[in-house]
Amino acid sequence: MTEARQNQDDPIDQHVQAARQGRPAVSRALEVLEFLVESGGTASVTDIARDLGMPKTTAHRFCGRLEEEGYIGREGTGKRYAISQRLMRIGLGVVRVSMGAGLRHRILSDLVSQIDETCNLTVLNGTEVFYLDRVETHWPLRMALEPGSRVPLHCSASGKLLLSMMPKAKRQKIVKLLRLTACTPNTITTAAAMEAELQRIARNGYGTDNEEFLTGLIAIAVPVRDARGQVFAAVACHSPLARMSLEKAVSLLPVLNQTALAIAQTFESL
């Protein structure tokens, strides 16, 4: 007897299916979005129908409507759906103003007090780095960027770090989409050089910006991991080269990693 046949004969499963199908359309649409996120960002209609216990035609209808509204889009050959930039912007905005945001800001502020340089919390947004939070140092010489700002992925410590922690196939796919524009003489501008840099960062466990985004500015970034050990964000420190060398920044790794762990715990408690 197949699993599908077993489910048809199971009265408990039938009750669950009926309850799901009786839910409001908005709840079921949100369930589809949640499934896409938990599946790594992409899934086929067949996957959605099977795992959410809905007819394939129903899953196809929900995906079509969500695509029309711009929350998801078709990927590659068009057989799989993926979350869209619109949905990513909404998700990042929710995280930035969530219940744990105040606590994360205080943790970041404590880090700035310890090392006396600007620090930020970032995530990836497509091919850019998105600032969830940022605390500026008191020094007059600094780079002012507000939370919500975006910077190029290929020449930032956080961006390269987050890329390096991805599965190789996904990482290479994103690198192919990058415009490796030279921001300074130190910017990496070829895919081969970028791949070598990402492999180095993955081995070291931290990312650096050696005057690659702005001349005279260096940075270092460490990963923020979830309960499964997956990297989903980064904590970074920026400084003018006149105040801090890259070697000095590397010496801050223990306190940066401690901060990253504390910030990770704020997400787990939500």
VOPAGU-2260 file (C-alpha; in pm, 1 decimal, decimal comma):
REM VOPAGU-2260
SITE   aa  ch    i         X         Y         Z
SITE  MET   A    0       0,0       0,0       0,0
SITE  THR   A    1     141,9     338,4     -97,2
SITE  GLU   A    2     184,3     625,1     149,9
SITE  ALA   A    3     -82,1     823,9     -36,7
SITE  ARG   A    4    -326,7     532,0      -0,1
SITE  GLN   A    5    -240,0     496,5     368,3
SITE  ASN   A    6    -314,3     864,5     423,5
SITE  GLN   A    7    -652,2     825,9     252,9
SITE  ASP   A    8    -741,0     539,3     487,0
SITE  ASP   A    9    -619,1     715,2     802,0
SITE  PRO   A   10    -916,7     893,0     971,8
SITE  ILE   A   11    -680,7    1115,9    1170,5
SITE  ASP   A   12    -501,8    1224,4     853,3
SITE  GLN   A   13    -835,4    1284,9     681,3
SITE  HIS   A   14    -937,4    1508,7     971,1
SITE  VAL   A   15    -612,8    1706,9     941,7
SITE  GLN   A   16    -660,4    1747,1     565,4
SITE  ALA   A   17   -1017,0    1866,1     610,5
SITE  ALA   A   18    -915,5    2113,3     879,0
SITE  ARG   A   19    -642,1    2253,6     655,5
SITE  GLN   A   20    -873,3    2289,9     357,8
SITE  GLY   A   21   -1129,4    2468,7     573,3
SITE  ARG   A   22    -882,5    2739,5     678,9
SITE  PRO   A   23    -910,9    3092,8     539,2
SITE  ALA   A   24    -726,4    3150,5     212,6
SITE  VAL   A   25    -492,6    3405,9     370,2
SITE  SER   A   26    -379,3    3150,8     630,9
SITE  ARG   A   27    -307,1    2891,9     365,5
SITE  ALA   A   28    -120,3    3145,6     151,2
SITE  LEU   A   29      96,9    3235,6     449,6
SITE  GLU   A   30     155,8    2865,5     506,1
SITE  VAL   A   31     287,5    2838,8     149,3
SITE  LEU   A   32     525,4    3131,9     210,9
SITE  GLU   A   33     642,0    2978,9     538,1
SITE  PHE   A   34     706,6    2647,2     364,4
SITE  LEU   A   35     915,0    2820,4      95,5
SITE  VAL   A   36    1127,9    2992,3     357,8
SITE  GLU   A   37    1181,7    2671,8     557,4
SITE  SER   A   38    1267,8    2484,4     235,9
SITE  GLY   A   39    1563,7    2711,2     172,2
SITE  GLY   A   40    1379,7    2963,9     -41,9
SITE  THR   A   41    1261,8    2745,2    -331,0
SITE  ALA   A   42    1015,2    2460,0    -388,6
SITE  SER   A   43     800,9    2309,2    -661,6
SITE  VAL   A   44     421,9    2299,3    -663,5
SITE  THR   A   45     447,3    1922,5    -610,2
SITE  ASP   A   46     661,1    1977,6    -298,2
SITE  ILE   A   47     418,9    2234,9    -161,1
SITE  ALA   A   48     110,7    2021,3    -224,5
SITE  ARG   A   49     266,0    1708,6     -74,3
SITE  ASP   A   50     411,5    1867,8     239,2
SITE  LEU   A   51     118,4    2098,3     312,1
SITE  GLY   A   52    -143,8    1833,4     241,0
SITE  MET   A   53    -335,8    2023,3     -25,7
SITE  PRO   A   54    -443,5    1925,7    -377,8
SITE  LYS   A   55    -187,9    2011,7    -643,1
SITE  THR   A   56    -438,9    2234,3    -822,0
SITE  THR   A   57    -492,2    2429,7    -499,9
SITE  ALA   A   58    -118,7    2469,0    -443,6
SITE  HIS   A   59     -80,2    2585,7    -803,9
SITE  ARG   A   60    -357,5    2842,5    -755,6
SITE  PHE   A   61    -201,7    2983,3    -438,4
SITE  CYS   A   62     142,4    3003,9    -599,0
SITE  GLY   A   63      -4,4    3179,2    -901,3
SITE  ARG   A   64    -175,4    3440,1    -686,1
SITE  LEU   A   65     133,4    3497,5    -471,3
SITE  GLU   A   66     335,8    3537,0    -790,2
SITE  GLU   A   67      87,6    3793,6    -924,0
SITE  GLU   A   68     123,3    3992,9    -601,0
SITE  GLY   A   69     502,4    3983,6    -624,0
SITE  TYR   A   70     570,9    3775,4    -312,2
SITE  ILE   A   71     724,8    3482,0    -500,9
SITE  GLY   A   72     863,0    3423,2    -849,5
SITE  ARG   A   73     966,0    3139,4   -1077,6
SITE  GLU   A   74    1324,8    3022,5   -1066,6
SITE  GLY   A   75    1537,8    2884,6   -1347,7
SITE  THR   A   76    1327,7    2662,5   -1573,9
SITE  GLY   A   77    1007,2    2788,3   -1414,6
SITE  LYS   A   78     927,4    2461,2   -1237,3
SITE  ARG   A   79    1019,9    2592,0    -893,1
SITE  TYR   A   80     900,8    2896,1    -701,2
SITE  ALA   A   81    1129,0    3118,6    -496,1
SITE  ILE   A   82    1074,2    3399,6    -248,5
SITE  SER   A   83    1096,7    3743,3    -409,4
SITE  GLN   A   84    1284,3    4060,5    -326,1
SITE  ARG   A   85     955,1    4209,9    -205,1
SITE  LEU   A   86     908,2    3931,5      48,1
SITE  MET   A   87    1272,7    3955,7     153,0
SITE  ARG   A   88    1233,6    4330,3     218,6
SITE  ILE   A   89     928,6    4262,3     433,9
SITE  GLY   A   90    1108,5    3988,1     624,9
SITE  LEU   A   91    1415,6    4200,8     687,8
SITE  GLY   A   92    1197,6    4489,1     803,3
SITE  VAL   A   93    1017,2    4261,1    1048,8
SITE  VAL   A   94    1346,7    4139,2    1192,6
SITE  ARG   A   95    1480,0    4494,8    1221,8
SITE  VAL   A   96    1181,9    4606,0    1436,3
SITE  SER   A   97    1110,0    4274,9    1611,8
SITE  MET   A   98    1086,1    4226,3    1988,2
SITE  GLY   A   99    1454,0    4138,0    2016,2
SITE  ALA   A  100    1573,8    4443,2    1823,7
SITE  GLY   A  101    1623,2    4655,2    2135,9
SITE  LEU   A  102    1826,4    4385,7    2307,3
SITE  ARG   A  103    2040,5    4331,5    1996,9
SITE  HIS   A  104    2105,9    4705,1    1978,0
SITE  ARG   A  105    2222,1    4709,6    2340,7
SITE  ILE   A  106    2454,3    4414,0    2278,4
SITE  LEU   A  107    2598,1    4592,2    1975,1
SITE  SER   A  108    2635,2    4912,9    2178,6
SITE  ASP   A  109    2828,4    4722,0    2446,6
SITE  LEU   A  110    3063,6    4594,6    2176,3
SITE  VAL   A  111    3125,0    4947,5    2050,6
SITE  SER   A  112    3198,0    5060,1    2406,1
SITE  GLN   A  113    3459,2    4784,8    2439,2
SITE  ILE   A  114    3645,3    4833,5    2112,1
SITE  ASP   A  115    3566,7    5201,4    2048,6
SITE  GLU   A  116    3484,8    5151,7    1680,2
SITE  THR   A  117    3165,6    5134,5    1472,3
SITE  CYS   A  118    2993,0    4793,8    1463,6
SITE  ASN   A  119    2697,0    4656,7    1272,6
SITE  LEU   A  120    2469,5    4356,0    1229,1
SITE  THR   A  121    2411,0    4250,8     868,5
SITE  VAL   A  122    2237,4    3991,6     653,4
SITE  LEU   A  123    2235,3    3916,1     282,1
SITE  ASN   A  124    1963,2    4063,0      63,4
SITE  GLY   A  125    2006,5    3927,9    -287,3
SITE  THR   A  126    2345,7    4052,2    -405,5
SITE  GLU   A  127    2378,3    4321,0    -138,6
SITE  VAL   A  128    2452,7    4343,6     232,6
SITE  PHE   A  129    2160,4    4477,3     437,2
SITE  TYR   A  130    2223,2    4657,4     767,9
SITE  LEU   A  131    1982,6    4529,5    1032,5
SITE  ASP   A  132    2145,3    4750,0    1296,3
SITE  ARG   A  133    2446,5    4975,3    1337,4
SITE  VAL   A  134    2604,4    5159,0    1630,4
SITE  GLU   A  135    2846,4    5441,0    1551,2
SITE  THR   A  136    3160,9    5518,8    1745,4
SITE  HIS   A  137    3203,8    5863,4    1899,8
SITE  TRP   A  138    3501,2    5947,7    1677,0
SITE  PRO   A  139    3436,9    6228,3    1424,4
SITE  LEU   A  140    3616,2    6034,0    1148,1
SITE  ARG   A  141    3371,5    5759,5    1053,6
SITE  MET   A  142    3144,2    5628,3     775,5
SITE  ALA   A  143    2778,7    5706,6     848,1
SITE  LEU   A  144    2531,1    5438,2     734,6
SITE  GLU   A  145    2181,2    5403,7     879,6
SITE  PRO   A  146    2008,5    5069,9     954,5
SITE  GLY   A  147    1838,0    4962,2     634,3
SITE  SER   A  148    2132,3    5072,7     421,2
SITE  ARG   A  149    2278,5    4838,8     160,0
SITE  VAL   A  150    2638,3    4799,5      46,3
SITE  PRO   A  151    2798,3    4587,2    -229,1
SITE  LEU   A  152    2844,7    4224,2    -136,8
SITE  HIS   A  153    3174,3    4157,8    -315,0
SITE  CYS   A  154    3380,8    4423,7    -135,9
SITE  SER   A  155    3251,2    4409,8     220,9
SITE  ALA   A  156    3372,4    4191,0     508,1
SITE  SER   A  157    3018,3    4082,1     596,0
SITE  GLY   A  158    2916,3    4011,9     239,0
SITE  LYS   A  159    3215,4    3794,9     161,5
SITE  LEU   A  160    3180,0    3612,5     492,3
SITE  LEU   A  161    2812,2    3532,3     438,5
SITE  LEU   A  162    2885,3    3416,9      84,1
SITE  SER   A  163    3170,8    3194,8     200,6
SITE  MET   A  164    2943,6    3007,9     441,8
SITE  MET   A  165    2698,8    2902,9     169,3
SITE  PRO   A  166    2700,1    2563,8      -6,3
SITE  LYS   A  167    2942,9    2582,5    -298,0
SITE  ALA   A  168    2680,4    2555,4    -573,8
SITE  LYS   A  169    2465,6    2833,2    -427,6
SITE  ARG   A  170    2770,4    3051,0    -365,2
SITE  GLN   A  171    2895,0    3015,6    -721,1
SITE  LYS   A  172    2549,9    3095,0    -855,5
SITE  ILE   A  173    2542,4    3424,7    -666,0
SITE  VAL   A  174    2899,9    3513,7    -763,9
SITE  LYS   A  175    2798,1    3480,8   -1129,4
SITE  LEU   A  176    2527,3    3742,0   -1069,5
SITE  LEU   A  177    2761,7    3991,0    -905,9
SITE  ARG   A  178    2888,7    4297,4   -1083,9
SITE  LEU   A  179    3244,7    4290,9    -957,7
SITE  THR   A  180    3290,7    4665,5    -993,5
SITE  ALA   A  181    3614,3    4813,3    -862,3
SITE  CYS   A  182    3539,6    5052,7    -576,4
SITE  THR   A  183    3909,4    5089,6    -489,0
SITE  PRO   A  184    4238,2    4948,5    -624,4
SITE  ASN   A  185    4201,9    4663,5    -370,2
SITE  THR   A  186    3854,4    4548,3    -481,8
SITE  ILE   A  187    3833,7    4190,5    -609,7
SITE  THR   A  188    3707,9    4210,3    -968,0
SITE  THR   A  189    3725,9    3854,2   -1107,6
SITE  ALA   A  190    3517,0    3547,6   -1025,8
SITE  ALA   A  191    3827,2    3330,1    -986,5
SITE  ALA   A  192    3986,1    3566,9    -736,5
SITE  MET   A  193    3656,1    3595,9    -550,6
SITE  GLU   A  194    3621,4    3217,3    -523,3
SITE  ALA   A  195    3974,8    3191,4    -383,7
SITE  GLU   A  196    3898,1    3467,3    -132,8
SITE  LEU   A  197    3576,0    3298,7     -22,4
SITE  GLN   A  198    3753,8    2967,6      30,2
SITE  ARG   A  199    4014,6    3145,4     243,7
SITE  ILE   A  200    3742,5    3313,1     452,2
SITE  ALA   A  201    3559,6    2981,9     500,9
SITE  ARG   A  202    3880,6    2826,2     635,9
SITE  ASN   A  203    3954,8    3118,1     868,0
SITE  GLY   A  204    3599,0    3161,8     994,9
SITE  TYR   A  205    3594,5    3541,4     952,4
SITE  GLY   A  206    3581,3    3793,9     670,5
SITE  THR   A  207    3787,5    4105,8     610,1
SITE  ASP   A  208    3768,2    4421,6     402,5
SITE  ASN   A  209    4119,0    4544,1     328,5
SITE  GLU   A  210    4031,5    4886,3     184,1
SITE  GLU   A  211    3815,0    4713,1     -77,0
SITE  PHE   A  212    3501,5    4924,9     -36,8
SITE  LEU   A  213    3655,6    5259,5      55,8
SITE  THR   A  214    4021,0    5358,3      49,1
SITE  GLY   A  215    4146,1    5402,0     404,2
SITE  LEU   A  216    3870,5    5189,2     561,9
SITE  ILE   A  217    3915,2    4834,1     693,8
SITE  ALA   A  218    3664,5    4591,1     843,7
SITE  ILE   A  219    3632,7    4247,6     996,7
SITE  ALA   A  220    3319,7    4030,9    1025,6
SITE  VAL   A  221    3226,9    3713,4    1215,1
SITE  PRO   A  222    2928,0    3480,0    1162,5
SITE  VAL   A  223    2604,5    3468,7    1360,5
SITE  ARG   A  224    2473,8    3111,0    1366,9
SITE  ASP   A  225    2130,8    2967,7    1443,0
SITE  ALA   A  226    2063,0    2670,3    1671,8
SITE  ARG   A  227    2152,3    2430,3    1387,4
SITE  GLY   A  228    2485,7    2600,6    1328,8
SITE  GLN   A  229    2375,6    2766,8    1005,2
SITE  VAL   A  230    2509,9    3117,0     939,1
SITE  PHE   A  231    2232,5    3371,8     884,2
SITE  ALA   A  232    2390,9    3705,9     980,1
SITE  ALA   A  233    2722,7    3871,5    1058,7
SITE  VAL   A  234    2864,3    4106,9    1319,6
SITE  ALA   A  235    3122,6    4344,8    1176,9
SITE  CYS   A  236    3356,3    4618,8    1294,3
SITE  HIS   A  237    3465,4    4908,2    1069,9
SITE  SER   A  238    3749,5    5149,7    1126,4
SITE  PRO   A  239    3961,8    5403,4     939,0
SITE  LEU   A  240    4306,8    5259,1     877,3
SITE  ALA   A  241    4449,6    5561,4    1057,7
SITE  ARG   A  242    4303,0    5427,8    1385,7
SITE  MET   A  243    4317,8    5051,0    1341,0
SITE  SER   A  244    4521,5    4811,9    1128,9
SITE  LEU   A  245    4373,0    4493,2     988,6
SITE  GLU   A  246    4605,0    4297,6    1220,3
SITE  LYS   A  247    4459,5    4482,2    1520,9
SITE  ALA   A  248    4108,3    4407,0    1394,3
SITE  VAL   A  249    4190,2    4034,5    1382,8
SITE  SER   A  250    4294,9    4053,4    1748,8
SITE  LEU   A  251    3933,9    4151,7    1829,1
SITE  LEU   A  252    3796,2    3816,4    1710,1
SITE  PRO   A  253    3727,7    3678,7    2062,4
SITE  VAL   A  254    3504,1    3969,2    2164,2
SITE  LEU   A  255    3339,6    3982,1    1820,6
SITE  ASN   A  256    3254,9    3611,5    1834,9
SITE  GLN   A  257    3121,9    3650,4    2188,1
SITE  THR   A  258    2893,7    3929,0    2067,4
SITE  ALA   A  259    2778,3    3719,1    1770,9
SITE  LEU   A  260    2681,4    3438,1    2008,5
SITE  ALA   A  261    2487,9    3676,6    2233,1
SITE  ILE   A  262    2302,6    3820,1    1934,3
SITE  ALA   A  263    2220,3    3471,6    1804,7
SITE  GLN   A  264    2058,3    3390,4    2137,2
SITE  THR   A  265    1820,5    3689,3    2101,1
SITE  PHE   A  266    1675,4    3529,6    1789,4
SITE  GLU   A  267    1635,9    3190,5    1957,2
SITE  SER   A  268    1437,5    3341,3    2243,1
SITE  LEU   A  269    1169,9    3493,0    2015,8
